[in-house]
Amino acid sequence: SLFTMKLITVATCNLAQWALDFEGNFHRIAESIRQAKAKGARYRVGPELEVSGYGCEDHFLEGDTFLHCWEVIVRLLESDLTDNILCDIGMPVMHRNVRYNCRVFLLNRKVVFIRPKLALANDGNYREGRWFVAWTHRFQLHDFYLPSLISNITKQKKVPFGDGCIALTDTVLGCETCEELWTPNSPHIPLSLDGVEIISNGSGSHHQLGKLNTRLDLIKSATSKSGGIYLYANHQCCDGSRIYFDGCCLISQDGRVYGQGTQFSMNDVEVVVATLNLIDTRVYRASINSRNIQASQATTVPRVDCDFALSGPGVPSKPVQTKIHNSMEEIGFGPACWLWDYLRRSGMPGYFLPLSGGADSSATCAIVGIMCKLVFKAVSEGNQTVLDDVRRIAGYKEDEQPASAEELCNRIFVTCYMGTVNSSDETRDRAKLLADQVGSHHISLEIDPVTKGLVDIFQNTFHKELKFKVHGGSYTENIALQNIQARSRMVLAYFLAQTYMWTEGRNGTLLVLGSANVQEALRGYMTKYDCSSADVNPIGGISKLDLRLFLNWASADPFVNYPVLASVASATPTAELEPTTGGHVQTDEEDMGMTYEELEVFGRLRKCEHCGPYSMFSKLIFEWDHLTPDVVAEKVKKFFKFYAINRHKMTVLTPAYHAESYSPDDNRFDLRPFLYNPKWTWQFEKIDKKVQEMKNRKETVEAKTERHEKTDEEELAELLKKVGELTVKIQNKKQNTFAQ
């Protein structure tokens, strides 16, 4: 019936785009359109800036980037790809000499409409305001004069450009872009109130632990409160930076989800299609009277007329249950997918990891193992693109493919235990057992000859003998002897990574993996240019506490199944850089002077809650009420002292997978000076004054208690009680007078 069913089939997608890879980006866009058309869709939305890739950064300042984007549009318009399907494409556009982040709508080999982004992402990992300007002319359309390379094909001179929507013959369609969904006054609100029934969101949203929950809540809330159909598209890849775009394209209608893509995947193109009933949205909206009152007063959004209908025959889709990974799966699968993209796009033949048998390097090793499992799973499911990459990277012949994830791992992953006289049998054995379970090619060697040679050079030059602290050496000697071990490992790691493939008769250099966690980076508990220095680090944005949980999960999860990780998680973290003598055993937390639990709190308050020393202290005296204020003060001051002394290390920190909002990454997420005054004179004096005030107040209370005098609080309470009693008497007297 005309008044009960009006079915439309729409498509969204995850794409593995790559910054400036215009050829590859074109083919992935084209393939997504072909798949959408094959599934009967008459509307397709793609990710934000999908033509250029999201992460071009300062390349957006180049005219070449804009030229090549239009050249990609030429290829789309010259083909039959846009025939009978409205294509919503993300790309940068320059209008009147101003750069905008835009959605370009194509249909039947014509440009229909260009919609610029209204709200730019300018915090955290995002710097869109550096390259683009937000469109501030709300509900206004301008004429956009098409470049000649486009107008020569379409025979169009100009198209509408601005804040509007598309009036099709059977419905109205509008859009918002990524950040706009997260703003308090999102564009979908005025769009839906003005009768726009389909709203798309081409996004460039990165993975962060737990972020998907918020994203899903926002989308479902948008359609449950305002009604309508909402399509969300995203990248799913490492497109050249520290972040991983985690896909999860989505189709929602009236608060329910009808299609969801994967969050972590090896697929270059994933298209999700749903057939929905427009009448359901019209009935849903009309049944909410409060919404109707607002809609009757809504601002009119300019329409761009388009003689095209989305409706047609089909079978309505059924709602689906959303899939949300738990945090341990996120830690395992997110960095694993990021590492695979980095490897296949770098052109290198594999990874090299210094594997100490400790928690951090073992977690990195496990993530590479998970990467191999995901790749093998994709190959087993017939993913030809992944198989082609595997053959190229791992050296398989055209008629060969890996028989197992472990076999693949042995070809592309080398682990190396670099022992010294200070190393223990326990860490050596754990490293070997984990390598066996993961499948890596494992090497175990001793680096004492290297460190001894360097120490001998010093002693022959200065005629002084260096000693560890446990042997009577000074702090300077002790640190120097530890650091030379750590730095020797880094030099040897790069040397072996560069030469290993040659020993196997293969070409190329292995990428070196780092494995420093977020708390150690924040505290500066690492040697500058030791094994924390590498090509990439999959755990650099993950806390030690989360890594412990991850190790236990990975030891028991049926898909991962690396049992040795349980013993790694339970072991006391130690650098094993000092001799073990008598009762002395070196531990990380003793070296740092604070626990990992405390560091996690410091990191959250510093970054997420924007606390300096004084405000951090002011919060922690209540949060850590089991400690006295002077103890809290000393902990806070110690943290900021070491943070200030070591912040310079963040400037050379290995590029790390962004996983959490408390990351100390200096490159673009956590922008701070790297030369501090570590005395924090003004700030620490204010903390000391506050501690003294609290101490004096406590002493006053105790003294009054001993003399059986009332405290200030008790006196105030007694005064308030008397005031209350007096008020009651006055009221009673007034009532008696009135009665008389």
LINNOR-V425300 format. One record per run of one state. SS is the DSSP state (~ for helix, > for strand, _ for the rest). FROM is the first residue (numbers start at 1). TO is the last residue. Records with the same first field share a line. If there is no record, write none. Layout:
SS=FROM-TO  FROM-TO
This chain:
_=1-6  16-21  39-42  46-53  62-62  79-85  96-97  108-109  117-127  132-140  146-147  155-157  163-163  168-171  177-178  183-186  194-197  203-205  207-210  227-228  238-244  247-249  254-255  261-268  287-288  297-301  306-310  312-326  347-350  355-358  381-383  395-404  420-424  439-440  447-447  463-468  472-474  504-510  514-517  524-535  538-543  557-564  571-580  582-583  585-587  593-595  609-612  624-628  653-655  657-680  707-711  740-740
>=7-15  43-45  86-95  98-107  110-116  141-145  158-162  164-167  172-176  198-202  206-206  229-237  245-246  250-253  256-260  269-277  302-305  311-311  351-354  413-419  441-446  511-513  536-537  581-581  584-584  656-656
~=22-38  54-61  63-78  128-131  148-154  179-182  187-193  211-226  278-286  289-296  327-346  359-380  384-394  405-412  425-438  448-462  469-471  475-503  518-523  544-556  565-570  588-592  596-608  613-623  629-652  681-706  712-739
